[in-house]
Amino acid sequence: MAKQAIGILETKGLIALVQGTDAMLKAANVELTGPMKGVGSALVSAVVTGDVAAVNAAIEAGAETAGRYGEVVSAHVIARPHDDTDIVVPGAKAKRSTASK
């Protein structure tokens, strides 16, 4: 699956994030990128990738479900991210140029 979009769901509390992540993965053809990440102060986040429409649908479903179990701090979609975004996305592997080798 080509990575055309990144979706980030951030909640306060792990239960809300687990429920939201489950809903995201069931709602659309997206892939969970790396492990869920603890940010601090009970904030946790999960990142999904996939095509733009699928990520939009997944984030919408995940945020709605997570909101039933806790507080949704942020739900955001980045369509067509720059390749260097992989450096800061949890679980993504940074692509290194082989041209200089």
C-alpha positions as CSV (number, residue, x, y, z in Angstrom):
1,M,0.0,0.0,0.0
2,A,1.5,3.3,-1.0
3,K,1.7,5.9,1.7
4,Q,-0.2,8.8,0.5
5,A,-1.5,10.1,3.8
6,I,-0.6,10.0,7.5
7,G,-3.3,10.1,10.2
8,I,-2.5,10.8,13.9
9,L,-5.0,10.2,16.7
10,E,-4.0,11.5,20.2
11,T,-6.0,10.9,23.3
12,K,-5.8,11.4,27.0
13,G,-5.7,7.8,28.4
14,L,-4.7,4.5,26.9
15,I,-8.2,2.9,26.8
16,A,-9.6,5.6,24.5
17,L,-6.6,5.2,22.2
18,V,-6.9,1.4,22.0
19,Q,-10.6,1.7,21.3
20,G,-10.0,4.4,18.7
21,T,-7.2,2.5,17.0
22,D,-9.3,-0.6,16.8
23,A,-12.1,1.4,15.1
24,M,-9.6,3.0,12.7
25,L,-8.2,-0.4,11.6
26,K,-11.7,-1.9,11.1
27,A,-13.1,1.2,9.3
28,A,-10.7,1.5,6.4
29,N,-7.7,-0.1,4.7
30,V,-5.0,1.6,6.7
31,E,-1.8,0.3,8.4
32,L,-0.8,1.1,12.0
33,T,2.7,2.6,11.8
34,G,4.8,1.5,14.7
35,P,3.7,1.1,18.3
36,M,1.4,3.4,20.1
37,K,3.4,6.2,21.6
38,G,3.2,7.7,25.1
39,V,3.7,11.5,24.9
40,G,3.5,12.2,28.7
41,S,0.8,13.6,31.0
42,A,-1.4,10.6,30.0
43,L,-1.3,11.7,26.4
44,V,-0.9,8.8,23.9
45,S,-0.9,8.7,20.2
46,A,-1.2,6.3,17.3
47,V,-0.3,6.9,13.6
48,V,-1.9,5.2,10.6
49,T,-0.9,5.4,6.9
50,G,-2.7,4.7,3.7
51,D,-4.4,6.4,0.9
52,V,-6.0,9.8,1.6
53,A,-9.7,8.7,1.6
54,A,-9.0,5.6,3.8
55,V,-7.0,7.7,6.3
56,N,-9.7,10.3,6.5
57,A,-12.3,7.6,7.1
58,A,-10.2,5.9,9.7
59,I,-9.4,9.0,11.7
60,E,-13.0,10.1,11.7
61,A,-14.1,6.6,13.0
62,G,-11.3,6.5,15.5
63,A,-11.9,9.9,16.9
64,E,-15.6,9.3,17.3
65,T,-15.0,5.9,19.0
66,A,-12.2,7.2,21.2
67,G,-14.4,10.1,22.3
68,R,-16.9,7.6,23.9
69,Y,-14.1,6.2,26.1
70,G,-12.1,9.3,27.0
71,E,-10.9,12.6,25.7
72,V,-9.7,13.1,22.1
73,V,-6.9,15.7,22.2
74,S,-6.2,15.7,18.4
75,A,-7.2,13.9,15.3
76,H,-5.3,15.0,12.2
77,V,-4.7,13.9,8.6
78,I,-1.6,14.9,6.6
79,A,-2.3,14.3,2.9
80,R,0.6,13.6,0.6
81,P,3.4,14.2,3.3
82,H,6.9,15.0,2.3
83,D,9.3,12.0,2.3
84,D,11.3,13.6,5.2
85,T,8.3,13.4,7.4
86,D,9.3,9.8,8.0
87,I,12.0,11.0,10.3
88,V,9.5,12.2,12.9
89,V,6.7,9.7,12.4
90,P,6.8,7.0,15.1
91,G,7.8,3.6,13.7
92,A,8.5,4.9,10.2
93,K,11.9,4.2,8.7
94,A,13.8,7.2,7.4
95,K,14.8,6.8,3.7
96,R,18.5,7.5,3.2
97,S,19.8,8.6,-0.2
98,T,22.1,6.0,-1.8
99,A,23.2,8.4,-4.5
100,S,26.2,9.6,-2.4
101,K,27.5,6.1,-1.7
